[in-house]
């Protein structure tokens, strides 16, 4: 019974992490990065090497997939490294807070809170939150060993990064396998890319108070402008 309850709690924890990730602007951003890389490579290979690409479509699709996987791996590594860097920064900051007088400690905490949602609250709330954190850190209630518990979250986040960066290539590349016309497949891929860029911009705007339609249009135009610039540079 205890094992079942433990598994249930773990599933709830994973579901909570996933729900939190989907509510943030992180996943559409990773999708846009993957889409940009995929479209850039597809347009480069299928335009500049059209005849050869048509004869060796599997080879070029595999190259695109491997390059995208390489980029996704780098992105995942940077995700974990940045998360650990922030965790180390917080641990060092807490040690600093414990080593100075209360007023200096309050100033340090206030500085850190300026980048959080607390910065939007009034001074009374800020002071209250700062004093609660000061009490928590100064009394030794914070245990640095807790940092290891966050590593599992970082690994899960990195896997989501790889998944979302790779997803556009998994969706777009099979189009070149179901038709013998490279031009047709390229046109369909670009149309899907425009719609996808718009959708991701729309989703990003839903995480803010921005206009969703305008943000979607900006992302669609900016996404293909970047692909065009990349092609011109690589030409």
N, C-alpha and C positions, 0 to 999 in steps of 0.2 A: 504493500500500500504506500509506504514511504517513497519507494523508488518511483512509483507512478506519479505521486505528487511532485517529486523532484523533477521528473521529465516534463510534467505539465508546466511547472514554474519556468523551466528553461525554455520551453516553447513560447510561453507568454513573453519572456524576456527577449527572445529573438524577434517575435512579432512586433514588440514595442520598438525595437531598434529599427526594423524595416519600415514601420509606419512613420517613425521620426525622419528617416532618410527620404521617404517619398514626399513628405510635407515640405522638404527643404528645396532650394534651387540647385542643389548639388547634382542630382541625377540628370536633369535635362541639360546641364552644362557639360557633363561627361558625354552624353549622347551627341551633343553638337560638336565636341572635339572629335569623336569617332567618325561622325558624318563628314566633317571637313576633310579629315585625312583620307577617308575612303573615296570621296568624290574627287579629291585632288589626284589621287593615284589612278583611279578609273579613267578620268579625262586625259591624264598624261599618257598612260599606256595605250589606251584605245584610240587616241587621236594621232599621236606622233608615231605610233607603231601599228597602225590600223591593219595592214595586210598581214604582218607577222602575228599580231594579236589574234586575228581571226583564225589563223592556222594552229595556234598554240594557246587557245583560250584557257585551258586548264592550268598551264604553266604560269600565265600572267595572273590569273585569279589566285593561285597559291602564293605567288610573290606578294600580292596585295594583302592577302590574309596574314602572312608571316610578318610583314612590315607593321600592319595594324596591331598584331599581337605584341610585337616588340614595343610599340608606342604605349599600349595599354599596360604592359609590365612596368615601364618607366613611370607612368602615371601612378600606378599602384604603389610602387616603391616610394615615390615622392609623397604620397598620401600618408603612408605609415611613418616615414622619416619626419615629416612636418608635425604629425600628431605627437610623436615622441619628443620632438624638439619643444613643442608647447608644454608638454607635461613636465619636462626637465626644467623649463623656464619657471613654471609655477612652483615646483619644489624648491628651486633656488630662491625665488621671491619669498616664499613662506619662511625659509631659514633666515632671510634678511629681516623679515618682519619680527621674528622672535628675538633678534639681536639688538634692536633699537628701542628707544622709548616709545610710549603709546602714541604721542602726537605724530612722530615720524612714521610710525607704523600705519596710522590712519591715512596719512598722505600717500603712502605707498599703495594701500588698498584702494583709495579713491582713484589713483592714477590707472590701476588695472581695470576698475569698473567703468572708466570712461568709454571703453570700447564695447560695453555690454548694454543691454536694454535698460539697466538701472540708470544709465546716464540721462534717460528721458524723464525720470521721476523728479519730484521736488526735493529741496535740500533736506527736509525733515526725514523723508524716506531714505535718501542716500546716507544720511548720518546713522539712521537706525540699522540699515543693512551693514554698513561699515563696522559698527560696534559689534554686531553679531559675529561677523567674520573675524574681527580682531580677537574676540573672546574664544572663538573656535580654534584659531591658530596659536594663540599665545599660551593656552592651557595644555597644549600638546595633544589635543584630541585628533588632530590630523596625522594620519600615519602614512609615511612615504611609500610603505609597502603596498598601499592600495593601488599604486600605479600599475602593478602587474595585472590587476584585474581588468584594466582598460585595454590590455594588449589584444585580448580576444575580440573586442569591439573594433580595434584597428584592422585586424585581419579580415573580419567580416566586411568592413568598409572597403578595404582594398579589393576584395573579391567582387563587390558591387561595382567598383570602378572598372575592373577588367570586363565585367559583363556588359556594362553600358557602352564602353568604348568600342567593344567588338560587335555589338548588336547591329549597327548600320551595315557593316560589311557582310554579316550573315544574311541580312535582308536583301541587300542590293546585288551582291555577286551572283546569286543563282539566276538572275535575269539573263545573264550572258550565256547561261547553259541551256535555256529553253528556246533560244532563237539562233539562227545562223547569221542574222543581220547585226553586225556590231553597231551600226548607226542607230538602229531601232532600239537596241538595248541601252545604248548610251543616252538617247533621248528620254527613255522611260526612267532611267536612273536619275537623271538631272531633274525631271519633273517631280519625282518622289522626293528628291533632295530639297527642292524649293518648298514643297508642302511640309516636309519634316522640319526645316529651319523655321518656318512660320509657326508650326505647332509648338516647338520648343520655346520660341520667344513668347508665345501666348502663355505657356506654362510658367515661364520665369516671371512674367508680369503678374500671374495669379498669386505669387508669393509676396507681392508688393502692392502698392496702390497705383501702379502705372496702368496706362491704357493698354489693354490686352491686344487689341487689333493693331494699334500703332507699333507696339513692341514686336509683335509677330512679323509685321512688314519690314521693320528695321533689321531684324535678325535674318530674314530671307534675303534682303538686298545685300547686307553686310557679308553673309555667308558665301554667297556666290561671287561677290566682289573679291573676297579673299582667295577663293579658288582660282579666279581669273588671274589675279596678281601672282599667285604661286605658279600657274602655268606659264605666264610671261617670263618670270624669273628663271624657270627651268628650261625654257625654250632655247 
